[in-house]
Amino acid sequence: MTKIEFVREIANATGYSHRVILEILEAGMKVCKDEVAKGEDVCLRGFGTFGHKVRKQKVARIITKQQSIVVPEHKIPSFRPAKEFSKKLSK
């Protein structure tokens, strides 16, 4: 499902216009990204938690050049689904 399809489903379910739903969704995603970038978790009860994980430094290989490089420690975004959400997927 794409973002536009998602917006269309919400608009059909609520009766609000696509434009209003899209603006709300964009604002919500911006807040979520900003908070996770600051190191905070965003918890949506019943859905899940958006956060970040730290990947440790490691040695990687560039096979075509037969060369090793060091990949420094870095943060990556993560999502941990809520128990209710996970149960729904396993049915």
Backbone bond lengths (Angstrom), bond angles and torsions (degrees), N, CA, C in turn:
res aa  C-N    CA-C-N  psi(-1)  N-CA   C-N-CA  omega(-1)  CA-C   N-CA-C  phi
1 M - - - 1.448 - - 1.525 108.17 -
2 T 1.312 116.00 129.83 1.458 120.96 178.14 1.525 110.15 -87.15
3 K 1.331 115.67 171.74 1.459 119.91 179.83 1.531 111.00 -61.95
4 I 1.322 117.31 -40.69 1.473 120.94 179.88 1.523 110.83 -64.79
5 E 1.323 117.65 -40.74 1.465 120.99 176.86 1.528 110.48 -64.35
6 F 1.317 116.24 -39.35 1.461 122.06 177.98 1.534 110.11 -62.39
7 V 1.318 116.22 -46.62 1.472 121.49 178.59 1.520 110.01 -61.72
8 R 1.325 117.43 -42.24 1.468 121.60 -179.73 1.528 111.05 -61.33
9 E 1.337 117.22 -42.45 1.470 121.53 179.17 1.529 110.97 -63.49
10 I 1.323 116.87 -43.32 1.469 120.59 179.34 1.525 110.36 -66.06
11 A 1.331 116.53 -42.83 1.466 120.44 179.44 1.524 110.92 -61.80
12 N 1.313 117.12 -41.97 1.467 120.79 178.74 1.527 111.30 -65.85
13 A 1.330 117.29 -37.22 1.459 121.00 -178.18 1.532 112.57 -74.83
14 T 1.343 117.28 -30.74 1.465 120.16 -174.49 1.522 114.07 -103.37
15 G 1.322 117.37 -23.58 1.462 120.12 -176.92 1.525 113.97 88.67
16 Y 1.323 117.31 -2.19 1.464 120.57 177.03 1.531 109.37 -80.32
17 S 1.335 116.31 161.26 1.465 119.81 -178.77 1.529 110.33 -73.51
18 H 1.324 114.78 157.07 1.465 121.08 179.77 1.522 109.59 -60.48
19 R 1.327 117.11 -39.65 1.461 122.33 -177.20 1.533 110.97 -61.79
20 V 1.325 116.96 -44.77 1.466 121.51 179.77 1.526 110.32 -64.22
21 I 1.317 116.87 -46.19 1.471 121.26 -179.87 1.527 110.30 -62.14
22 L 1.331 117.54 -42.06 1.462 121.14 179.90 1.523 110.89 -63.31
23 E 1.329 117.63 -42.69 1.471 120.89 178.51 1.527 111.08 -62.58
24 I 1.322 116.95 -42.56 1.465 120.94 178.91 1.520 110.63 -64.83
25 L 1.326 116.77 -44.49 1.465 120.93 179.68 1.527 111.14 -62.44
26 E 1.333 117.48 -45.06 1.471 121.66 179.22 1.528 110.67 -61.74
27 A 1.346 116.95 -42.75 1.464 120.45 179.42 1.527 110.39 -64.73
28 G 1.325 117.45 -40.94 1.461 121.15 178.33 1.517 112.04 -64.10
29 M 1.326 117.07 -41.98 1.462 120.10 178.88 1.525 111.10 -65.91
30 K 1.336 117.26 -37.62 1.463 120.83 178.53 1.524 110.58 -63.84
31 V 1.330 117.23 -45.62 1.468 121.04 178.26 1.527 109.94 -60.36
32 C 1.322 117.27 -44.77 1.468 121.83 -179.69 1.532 110.65 -61.29
33 K 1.320 117.72 -47.33 1.471 121.14 179.90 1.522 111.57 -63.29
34 D 1.339 117.04 -42.28 1.462 120.72 -179.59 1.524 111.25 -63.69
35 E 1.328 117.59 -43.34 1.459 121.17 -179.32 1.523 111.66 -66.49
36 V 1.326 117.29 -43.14 1.470 120.56 178.99 1.527 109.76 -65.47
37 A 1.334 117.32 -38.07 1.469 120.53 178.17 1.524 111.35 -64.57
38 K 1.338 117.77 -29.83 1.470 121.74 177.70 1.530 111.53 -79.77
39 G 1.320 117.66 -6.77 1.458 121.17 179.93 1.516 114.02 98.39
40 E 1.314 117.96 5.10 1.461 122.65 179.34 1.526 110.30 -91.11
41 D 1.325 116.34 153.93 1.460 121.37 173.51 1.524 108.67 -94.31
42 V 1.324 116.50 147.93 1.463 122.55 174.76 1.517 106.71 -116.01
43 C 1.345 115.91 111.99 1.456 121.97 -176.38 1.521 109.63 -105.31
44 L 1.316 116.96 121.30 1.460 123.12 175.26 1.521 106.78 -110.65
45 R 1.321 116.13 102.53 1.465 121.99 -173.96 1.532 110.70 -54.46
46 G 1.305 116.28 130.38 1.457 122.20 179.90 1.515 113.56 87.24
47 F 1.350 117.16 -11.70 1.464 120.96 -179.88 1.517 110.67 -113.67
48 G 1.349 116.74 -59.49 1.452 119.32 179.55 1.509 111.93 160.75
49 T 1.339 115.14 -174.44 1.451 121.92 -177.78 1.522 110.18 -123.84
50 F 1.326 115.19 127.63 1.454 121.70 173.88 1.520 107.45 -94.90
51 G 1.320 117.01 134.83 1.452 121.08 -179.49 1.515 110.09 -158.38
52 H 1.324 115.73 -154.22 1.458 119.51 177.46 1.526 109.29 -140.32
53 K 1.308 114.70 157.66 1.457 122.67 174.98 1.521 107.48 -124.44
54 V 1.307 115.81 155.10 1.461 120.92 178.01 1.519 108.20 -105.47
55 R 1.309 115.19 122.28 1.463 120.79 174.57 1.519 108.21 -90.05
56 K 1.323 116.99 130.15 1.452 121.28 -178.99 1.524 111.15 -71.74
57 Q 1.311 114.78 160.12 1.460 120.28 175.75 1.522 109.19 -62.57
58 K 1.326 116.10 142.23 1.465 119.18 178.80 1.518 110.77 -148.67
59 V 1.313 115.48 165.69 1.457 121.91 176.37 1.517 107.33 -101.09
60 A 1.325 116.14 126.78 1.462 122.11 178.52 1.522 109.03 -116.86
61 R 1.322 115.28 163.80 1.466 119.52 -178.98 1.514 110.66 -119.47
62 I 1.318 115.60 138.17 1.449 121.95 169.59 1.527 104.90 -99.46
63 I 1.316 116.58 100.73 1.460 121.92 -170.73 1.521 111.94 -64.12
64 T 1.331 117.07 -39.90 1.470 119.35 -176.30 1.525 112.12 -65.20
65 K 1.340 117.59 -28.38 1.469 121.13 -179.23 1.526 112.16 -103.61
66 Q 1.347 117.34 -1.32 1.465 121.55 -176.98 1.530 110.21 52.43
67 Q 1.341 114.69 50.17 1.449 120.48 -174.52 1.532 109.86 -131.60
68 S 1.326 116.79 144.29 1.462 121.83 175.08 1.525 109.01 -103.42
69 I 1.340 115.37 142.11 1.464 120.06 176.86 1.533 107.99 -132.15
70 V 1.309 115.87 157.57 1.455 121.54 177.95 1.530 107.80 -101.25
71 V 1.324 115.62 122.47 1.460 121.46 175.55 1.524 106.22 -95.51
72 P 1.343 117.78 116.51 1.466 119.47 -176.15 1.529 112.21 -69.74
73 E 1.334 115.13 164.42 1.457 121.16 176.05 1.534 108.27 -60.27
74 H 1.339 116.30 137.22 1.462 119.95 -179.16 1.520 110.72 -152.33
75 K 1.330 115.51 161.58 1.460 121.62 -179.96 1.525 109.67 -95.92
76 I 1.346 115.15 145.18 1.455 120.72 174.49 1.531 108.26 -131.51
77 P 1.327 118.15 148.61 1.464 119.56 177.88 1.523 110.53 -70.17
78 S 1.342 115.77 151.63 1.460 120.07 178.23 1.520 109.72 -141.12
79 F 1.325 115.21 160.32 1.461 122.27 175.78 1.516 108.11 -136.93
80 R 1.328 115.62 128.93 1.465 121.59 177.98 1.534 107.06 -117.05
81 P 1.331 118.81 109.97 1.465 120.06 -177.58 1.519 112.33 -67.79
82 A 1.335 115.74 150.00 1.458 121.83 176.15 1.528 109.59 -71.32
83 K 1.331 116.53 159.34 1.463 120.89 -179.14 1.523 111.64 -58.56
84 E 1.352 116.72 -42.23 1.471 120.64 -179.45 1.526 110.85 -61.69
85 F 1.334 115.61 -39.80 1.463 120.89 179.85 1.526 110.00 -67.08
86 S 1.326 116.72 -44.25 1.461 120.40 179.36 1.521 112.05 -62.94
87 K 1.351 116.36 -39.60 1.457 119.81 178.57 1.521 111.22 -63.21
88 K 1.342 116.52 -39.13 1.455 120.67 -179.90 1.531 111.47 -63.71
89 L 1.333 116.52 -35.08 1.456 120.66 179.27 1.525 112.54 -71.31
90 S 1.328 116.82 -30.44 1.459 119.68 -175.43 1.526 112.78 -82.71
91 K 1.332 118.21 -6.24 1.471 120.52 179.76 1.498 111.90 -77.47
